[in-house]
Amino acid sequence: MATAGATTLKFGRTSVTISNPDKVLYPAVGFTKRDVIDYYTRVAPVILPHLRDRPLTLKRYPNGVNAPFFYEKRCPDFRPKWMQTADIKSGKSDARINFCMVQDAASLIWIANLASLELHTLLSRAKDPSTPTTMVFDLDPGAPANFLDCIRVGLTMRDMLAKLGLECFAKTSGSKGLHLWVPLNTPTSFDRTKEFAHAVALLLERSDPQHVTSVMRKDLRGGKVFVDWSQNDDHKTTVCVYSLRAREHPTVSTPMTWRELQTVLKKQDLPLATFEADDVLRRIAKKGDLFETVLTMKQKLPNSL
């Protein structure tokens, strides 16, 4: 890359212009747009399967993580001709939105050049937007609860789901919490996954009301882990695995094994579960894609808990 001004990257026959590559987007550590582009270029082989064919909501930070940001559902009109889109009905209205879809490395880097640091996808694919491919839970700690408390609740949920014949996979949110993904990849509906996820959250809350809540109200969340089941909706998005997060440091939503999480809990060592861009690239080189299974594992929700 050039050291100043716009530069161009080539992906096969496709060229992508990178504007202001030296612009600092994470001021605390001097992480620039060039660094963001480098991360997404290098992580492309593992993140693309999780993005491909999924309508994408952009979360753009044009002046860095300490400045105002905005969400953008409609793929910008100035997109290149090769950028694929998906015309999807959004929400309960009849309105339709033409979402961007990241199908290859060129489209990923074009999106990253817009300073869309975070990549948020629907839980369904564009060809079948009414069918979620996974059920998700966002475990969000209310201070003074923290990530360690999320692990405890996550382990309980893992065991509960296992008794129902369901396997789940964990990733850090890249922020404060823990995400649990239950791959389905079988015919279902958002009404079904949302109802089931709510029932699981209520059961967890009733079994441990001192530490778990299924209610979103922040005044009820102090010292508890909020099990957010409401993400299982056709118009809601969840941050993609391997996406950067707009925190003080360039943290990443990173898959972890249950054994790793148990080690973090045993050692009471939160930094063991905090991964920045370079950490993630090293993990991938060593461990591969720990979330690969969620793309293909077929599971069906039981009729009842």
VENBELJO-V497203 format. One line per field, one symbol per residue. burial: + if it has 9 or more other C-alpha atoms within 8 Angstrom, else -. A space follows every 50 residues. Layout:
burial: ???
//
This chain:
burial: ----+++++++---++++-+++-++++---++++-++-+++-++--++-+ ++++++++++++-++---+--++++-------++++-+++------++++ +++-+++++++++-++++++++++++--+-+++++++++++++-++++++ +++++-++--++---++++++++++++++++++++---++--++-+++++ ++-++---+-++++++----+++++++++-++++-+++++++++++++++ ++++++++--++-++---++--+++++--++-++-----++--++-+-+- -----
//
